[in-house]
Amino acid sequence: MKTAVITGASRGIGRACAVRLAKDGYAVVINYSRSEEEAQKALDIVKANGGEGMIYRADVTDPEQAKALIREAEKAYGQIDVLVNNAGMVKDAYLLMLETKSLDKCFDLNVKGYFYCAQAAALKMFRKKSGVIINMSSVSGDMALAGQSVYSATKGAINSMTRVLARELGERGIRVNAVAPGFIETEMIDVLPPDKKEEYLKAVPMHRFGTADEVANVVSWLASNACAYVTGQIITMDGGLSL
Ligand code: NAP
């Protein structure tokens, strides 16, 4: 069965991607690291919509667990067609307040985790000479938002990685693209102080934050054959924030 693995799919953007890709006909593997109940809720939504899927616990910052996620997904459904590298975190702090351990955590998840999963999935996709990898980046990969030096650096790294992997894997029929959302209403945004939220809303020409479903629409489109000749691209969707 056509299969999509989505990292960090217990909630937020990842969950919306899982629900959407299941509607598109993929068996979805909903990865989570801690929130089992939330992951189960995501699977319940998939099934309520007539979809197929499973949940799988793996901390993708551990290369062995990332490999196991891809291995078990293949074992369950026979193949891996789409990987959505989505599990990420934000560690906002001004330079002088930055703690080494938050720097490490952010790079471990937002950069190394993406590499580990891409490597494991590409190995499976190599054999069937087809596959799609979609990396969840952010407008912060290109934009300079004060307090986001670490987060921006990780997302900038993802944009570079996306382009290089697209070049490396193209001849194997594997497409690699990234989605760069602006502010999206998820728990990640909920933690912002109200005055910051207000400031950001004013900065968005469309004067609203995006929704996880709107990100999932772009992911679904990139995964589809409508994008069969699209690779190495960073698709920005931010209500005009970065203009
Ligand atoms: P979120 O609501 O905080 O969800 C994060 C997800 O990542 C959860 O499912 C969490 O599951 C999972 N996760 C965390 N650590 C993990 C680990 N070590 N291994 C596996 N899964 C792990 O985040 P979100 O807002 O949906 O963001 C998703 C992605 O979109 C991130 O890459 C983020 O940078 C990007 N993005 C978000 C926004 C935004 O405004 N929200 C904007 C641009 C880009 P557990 O709880 O089970 O650990």
Boltz pocket constraint, residues with backbone or C-beta under 6 A from the ligand:
constraints:
  - pocket:
      binder: B
      contacts: [[A, 7], [A, 8], [A, 9], [A, 10], [A, 11], [A, 12], [A, 13], [A, 14], [A, 31], [A, 32], [A, 33], [A, 34], [A, 35], [A, 36], [A, 58], [A, 59], [A, 60], [A, 61], [A, 85], [A, 86], [A, 87], [A, 88], [A, 89], [A, 90], [A, 109], [A, 136], [A, 137], [A, 138], [A, 139], [A, 180], [A, 181], [A, 182], [A, 183], [A, 184], [A, 185], [A, 186], [A, 187], [A, 188], [A, 189]]
      max_distance: 6.0
